Amino acid sequence: MTTLYDGFDIESFEAGKGLWHARIRRADLSLLAIDGVLFPAMEVGFAWPDPEAAIADAKHHIDRFRRRTELDE
């Protein structure tokens, strides 16, 4: 399951029976910068019970990173 959110592709995936996680990539495939380190994608979250919960957690991370970036400017 892939969702587009605010310029990011969020892919939920099952890593074990009923253990859902999410992977975040920029929709334009440019690299993510986290504390000055570049990544093509980032996996976030815990083992959520369903893909929707994993995607909601990924959206929360995207929003948090955006706020942090805005504060740094």
MOQUIJO-V356757 format. One record per helix or strand of 3 or more residues. SS is the DSSP state (~ for helix, > for strand). FROM is the first residue (numbers start at 0). TO is the last residue. If there is no record, write none. Layout:
# MOQUIJO-V356757
ss->[SS & SS]
from->[FROM & FROM]
to->[TO & TO]
This chain:
# MOQUIJO-V356757
ss->[> & > & > & > & > & > & ~]
from->[1 & 7 & 19 & 31 & 36 & 41 & 50]
to->[4 & 13 & 25 & 33 & 38 & 47 & 71]
